[in-house]
Amino acid sequence: MADADSSPLIAPSPITEPSEIDLEAGPGEQIQCRICLETDGRDFIAPCKCKGTSKYVHRECLDHWRAVREGFAFAHCTTCKAPYHLRVHVLADRKWRSLKFRFFVTRDILFIFLAVQLVIAAFAYLVYLIDGYQKFWLRLAWGFDSELSFYYICGALLFFALLGLSGCFITCYDRRVRNDLAQPCRELCLCCCQPGMCADCHLPGTLCMWTDCTTCFEGCAGVAGECGCLGGAGEAGLPLLFIMALIVLGLFTVIGIFYSVLVATMVGQRIWQRHYHILAKRMLTKEYVVEDVDGEMTGSEWSPPPLPTEHVQQLKALGLL
């Protein structure tokens, strides 16, 4: 049987042109993008002084790398530290890109705002269902005529209270913060009974909780009536417990409002930084195009031509040069 390579029905293997061969690559190796490690024939360029397998890169991959990395990588190679040969290309749709950037920032903020409103509405509906079983006693007791406004306020208070409670748990998760917060709690005194008076009972290492007078000392039951503890109050203590519950709810609500302002500030900064570092810098990669310097570098001392002064000042002001 004749050799398959000599068969007239099979086309001969294509011969690679000398201009497409990387002279510093190993035998049988193809040009490979140093970022995505692919060898397909997209827009390959040699943007810097790197040699060997790090010499070539896709223009699209390089622009994405310049957009997502921090300032130095925008105008310099992060491997050989050589500056890129940048060509200024003023885009006609720059105003539209600025509007697009603002649109994405506004979209993310509105999305978070709507998500918060959805959670508040869920809490408001929960309060509405619970109050409905009590024939809307809660709303009538507070003198609200509008159901929508009252239950929305209740939902918002619950949201901020749970946010404050979550913030307290997150804060106390740190062992150092937890120890600092627990030290005053250990020094507090629990109400205890002694004959004829209410004294302070120091219980090191215990949590701050009310306890029955009879658990403190032997013989305390005989003078329980003289104690100011909550034990034995019966139904008379319910209004006091309700007031204390409102105080605790109000405290966590205030903490939740504080945490919401803190979280909103952090999220807003995060959104702005994300879109600035990604979208705005991606727009700048289209304005400051990296040129292919393959074959232009005549020696190790070669450096790209400088940018116009106004563009240098602009990039320095943005921390990109």
FIKE-420024 format. One record per residue (C-alpha): residue number from 1; residue in one letter; x, y, z. Coordinates in steps of 0.001 Angstrom, whole numbers, plus 500000, padded with zeros to 6 digits. Layout:
REC,NUM,a,X,Y,Z
...
END
This chain:
REC,1,m,500000,500000,500000
REC,2,a,501285,503407,499090
REC,3,d,502253,505862,501831
REC,4,a,499405,508184,502850
REC,5,d,501671,511232,502603
REC,6,s,502280,510546,498896
REC,7,s,498628,510047,498068
REC,8,p,497382,512601,495524
REC,9,l,494013,512810,497329
REC,10,i,495528,514283,500524
REC,11,a,496713,517868,500537
REC,12,p,500302,518403,501625
REC,13,s,500989,519848,505085
REC,14,p,501059,523647,505091
REC,15,i,504453,525258,505376
REC,16,t,504735,527937,508038
REC,17,e,505959,531262,506748
REC,18,p,509199,532539,508293
REC,19,s,507411,535674,509517
REC,20,e,505012,533530,511608
REC,21,i,507749,531622,513455
REC,22,d,508972,532680,516875
REC,23,l,512746,532342,516496
REC,24,e,513248,532011,520248
REC,25,a,510586,529343,520723
REC,26,g,511521,525712,521013
REC,27,p,511239,523319,518097
REC,28,g,507689,522528,517167
REC,29,e,506247,525185,519502
REC,30,q,503556,527621,518417
REC,31,i,502985,531212,519423
REC,32,q,501121,531180,522725
REC,33,c,499380,533934,524648
REC,34,r,501089,534325,528009
REC,35,i,497784,535258,529709
REC,36,c,495182,532798,528400
REC,37,l,497786,530232,527195
REC,38,e,495891,529703,523942
REC,39,t,497502,529426,520520
REC,40,d,494651,530452,518241
REC,41,g,495340,533093,515627
REC,42,r,493693,536111,517199
REC,43,d,495394,539502,517328
REC,44,f,498846,538565,518676
REC,45,i,501232,541374,519590
REC,46,a,504625,541644,521277
REC,47,p,504085,544638,523572
REC,48,c,507289,544634,525635
REC,49,k,510820,543246,526025
REC,50,c,509752,539788,527191
REC,51,k,511241,536889,525244
REC,52,g,510417,533262,524627
REC,53,t,506971,532003,525590
REC,54,s,506179,535301,527345
REC,55,k,506775,537394,524254
REC,56,y,503331,537313,522640
REC,57,v,499900,538106,523997
REC,58,h,496432,538632,522592
REC,59,r,495545,542305,522419
REC,60,e,492152,541566,523967
REC,61,c,493744,539654,526853
REC,62,l,496266,542427,527409
REC,63,d,493563,545108,527488
REC,64,h,491577,543065,530009
REC,65,w,494716,542623,532111
REC,66,r,495393,546354,532013
REC,67,a,491806,547050,533098
REC,68,v,491587,544676,536067
REC,69,r,495080,545120,537478
REC,70,e,496195,548073,539565
REC,71,g,497739,551254,538213
REC,72,f,501268,550126,537209
REC,73,a,500001,547388,534878
REC,74,f,498090,549880,532731
REC,75,a,501199,551309,531041
REC,76,h,503918,548790,531980
REC,77,c,504573,545097,531637
REC,78,t,504287,543446,535037
REC,79,t,506932,540860,534072
REC,80,c,509822,542817,532559
REC,81,k,508680,546226,533933
REC,82,a,509175,547805,530508
REC,83,p,506800,550639,529518
REC,84,y,504352,550001,526713
REC,85,h,504384,551959,523487
REC,86,l,501037,553738,523884
REC,87,r,499219,555358,521002
REC,88,v,496519,557904,521806
REC,89,h,493234,557108,520107
REC,90,v,490480,559557,521038
REC,91,l,487129,557792,520981
REC,92,a,484158,559505,519417
REC,93,d,481729,557887,521879
REC,94,r,483551,558919,525047
REC,95,k,480510,560790,526332
REC,96,w,478364,557713,525789
REC,97,r,480875,555576,527698
REC,98,s,480774,558008,530619
REC,99,l,476987,557761,530661
REC,100,k,477277,553984,530522
REC,101,f,479600,554013,533534
REC,102,r,477136,556135,535530
REC,103,f,474285,553883,534430
REC,104,f,475970,550763,535824
REC,105,v,476696,552481,539151
REC,106,t,473090,553697,539408
REC,107,r,471783,550259,538430
REC,108,d,473677,548500,541222
REC,109,i,472586,551052,543830
REC,110,l,468946,550761,542751
REC,111,f,469176,546970,542835
REC,112,i,470416,547032,546437
REC,113,f,467760,549597,547383
REC,114,l,464997,547455,545891
REC,115,a,466344,544362,547650
REC,116,v,466232,546193,550992
REC,117,q,462691,547385,550281
REC,118,l,461655,543819,549478
REC,119,v,463003,542591,552820
REC,120,i,461245,545432,554672
REC,121,a,457994,544619,552847
REC,122,a,458323,540973,553895
REC,123,f,458759,541986,557536
REC,124,a,455841,544415,557252
REC,125,y,453600,541665,555888
REC,126,l,454689,539373,558719
REC,127,v,453736,542006,561316
REC,128,y,450444,542521,559470
REC,129,l,449620,538815,559688
REC,130,i,450493,538622,563378
REC,131,d,448560,541789,564193
REC,132,g,445607,540474,562204
REC,133,y,445185,537600,564651
REC,134,q,444920,540211,567436
REC,135,k,442286,542218,565549
REC,136,f,444862,544883,564671
REC,137,w,445356,545802,568316
REC,138,l,448912,547009,567746
REC,139,r,448004,549495,565011
REC,140,l,444992,550815,566911
REC,141,a,447010,551143,570119
REC,142,w,449488,553415,568355
REC,143,g,446706,555426,566746
REC,144,f,447637,554855,563090
REC,145,d,444886,555141,560519
REC,146,s,446985,554145,557533
REC,147,e,447814,550456,557445
REC,148,l,450483,550861,554781
REC,149,s,452564,553438,556627
REC,150,f,452263,551741,560019
REC,151,y,453277,548270,558896
REC,152,y,456029,549672,556684
REC,153,i,457458,551450,559748
REC,154,c,457185,548209,561722
REC,155,g,458957,546314,558946
REC,156,a,461709,548936,558790
REC,157,l,462187,548807,562575
REC,158,l,462440,545016,562468
REC,159,f,464903,545202,559587
REC,160,f,467171,547665,561386
REC,161,a,466845,545743,564658
REC,162,l,467896,542475,563008
REC,163,l,470666,544306,561183
REC,164,g,471884,545721,564492
REC,165,l,471700,542298,566117
REC,166,s,473636,540781,563218
REC,167,g,476182,543573,563468
REC,168,c,476651,542846,567160
REC,169,f,477219,539160,566433
REC,170,i,479696,539997,563672
REC,171,t,481514,542436,565939
REC,172,c,481642,539967,568820
REC,173,y,482891,537203,566528
REC,174,d,486374,538683,566862
REC,175,r,487868,537227,570037
REC,176,r,489636,540444,571005
REC,177,v,486447,542496,570647
REC,178,r,484449,539836,572467
REC,179,n,486831,539859,575439
REC,180,d,486733,543648,575632
REC,181,l,482941,543630,575597
REC,182,a,482632,540768,578072
REC,183,q,484842,542312,580757
REC,184,p,482313,544983,581870
REC,185,c,479610,542332,581737
REC,186,r,481512,540175,584209
REC,187,e,481845,543112,586581
REC,188,l,478095,543760,586684
REC,189,c,476192,542572,589692
REC,190,l,473164,540339,589830
REC,191,c,470331,541220,592193
REC,192,c,470540,539034,595271
REC,193,c,468807,538895,598598
REC,194,q,470169,539354,602058
REC,195,p,468177,539830,605273
REC,196,g,466630,543267,605238
REC,197,m,468334,544577,602089
REC,198,c,469166,543905,598468
REC,199,a,472884,543502,597992
REC,200,d,475065,543013,594987
REC,201,c,476108,539500,594239
REC,202,h,479366,539285,592270
REC,203,l,479455,536204,590093
REC,204,p,482701,536287,588078
REC,205,g,482557,534688,584673
REC,206,t,478775,534637,584361
REC,207,l,476593,536267,581754
REC,208,c,474547,539363,582512
REC,209,m,471150,537843,583265
REC,210,w,468507,538320,585913
REC,211,t,468205,535537,588424
REC,212,d,465700,534583,591067
REC,213,c,466552,535829,594552
REC,214,t,466323,532349,596016
REC,215,t,469262,531147,593913
REC,216,c,471763,533487,595495
REC,217,f,471868,532674,599168
REC,218,e,470350,530146,601504
REC,219,g,467474,531560,603500
REC,220,c,466753,534122,600819
REC,221,a,463199,532879,600357
REC,222,g,462137,534316,603705
REC,223,v,462940,537878,602673
REC,224,a,461999,537607,599021
REC,225,g,459334,540244,599477
REC,226,e,461949,542797,600445
REC,227,c,463964,542273,597287
REC,228,g,463743,544409,594213
REC,229,c,464168,541483,591866
REC,230,l,461700,540498,589202
REC,231,g,460928,537165,590825
REC,232,g,457370,536715,592040
REC,233,a,456041,539737,590202
REC,234,g,453496,537674,588323
REC,235,e,451273,539526,585881
REC,236,a,452357,542854,587370
REC,237,g,455751,542391,585718
REC,238,l,454361,542024,582197
REC,239,p,454176,545775,581483
REC,240,l,457748,546133,582721
REC,241,l,458887,543283,580497
REC,242,f,457069,544873,577563
REC,243,i,458784,548201,578215
REC,244,m,462160,546489,578494
REC,245,a,461497,544630,575245
REC,246,l,460735,547945,573541
REC,247,i,463942,549419,574941
REC,248,v,465970,546467,573664
REC,249,l,464239,546699,570283
REC,250,g,464952,550420,570133
REC,251,l,468578,549843,571100
REC,252,f,469121,547277,568377
REC,253,t,467267,549530,565936
REC,254,v,469671,552402,566649
REC,255,i,472611,550026,566269
REC,256,g,471069,548720,563045
REC,257,i,470728,552234,561638
REC,258,f,474384,552862,562451
REC,259,y,475410,549608,560787
REC,260,s,473202,550308,557786
REC,261,v,474961,553642,557232
REC,262,l,478320,551921,557607
REC,263,v,477393,549065,555271
REC,264,a,475829,551438,552729
REC,265,t,479026,553491,552673
REC,266,m,481183,550409,552209
REC,267,v,478925,548973,549500
REC,268,g,478781,552312,547693
REC,269,q,482561,552588,547699
REC,270,r,482825,548987,546527
REC,271,i,480428,549579,543643
REC,272,w,482198,552766,542613
REC,273,q,485648,551148,542767
REC,274,r,484450,548100,540882
REC,275,h,483019,550066,538000
REC,276,y,485860,552573,537985
REC,277,h,488586,549943,537948
REC,278,i,486786,547748,535447
REC,279,l,484615,549878,533166
REC,280,a,486428,553199,533295
REC,281,k,489856,551620,532870
REC,282,r,488502,549366,530143
REC,283,m,487418,552513,528351
REC,284,l,490900,553960,528815
REC,285,t,492473,550863,527251
REC,286,k,490634,551778,524058
REC,287,e,491941,555349,524225
REC,288,y,495544,554402,525004
REC,289,v,496272,551533,522632
REC,290,v,499363,549358,523130
REC,291,e,501412,549125,519938
REC,292,d,503113,545994,518679
REC,293,v,506871,546568,519077
REC,294,d,507960,543251,517595
REC,295,g,510899,544084,515345
REC,296,e,511082,547719,516468
REC,297,m,513339,547176,519489
REC,298,t,516900,547581,518256
REC,299,g,518547,546995,521638
REC,300,s,518075,546627,525360
REC,301,e,518146,550409,525793
REC,302,w,515173,550944,523487
REC,303,s,512286,552909,524989
REC,304,p,508941,553895,523455
REC,305,p,508323,557482,522362
REC,306,p,506787,559651,525103
REC,307,l,503117,560563,525189
REC,308,p,501949,564163,524811
REC,309,t,502261,566171,528019
REC,310,e,498532,566539,528636
REC,311,h,497998,562776,528401
REC,312,v,500928,562091,530729
REC,313,q,499415,564424,533307
REC,314,q,496010,562780,532931
REC,315,l,497371,559264,533447
REC,316,k,499475,560383,536422
REC,317,a,496427,562018,537984
REC,318,l,494581,558687,537657
REC,319,g,497536,556764,539098
REC,320,l,498017,554786,535891
REC,321,l,501477,555972,534891
END
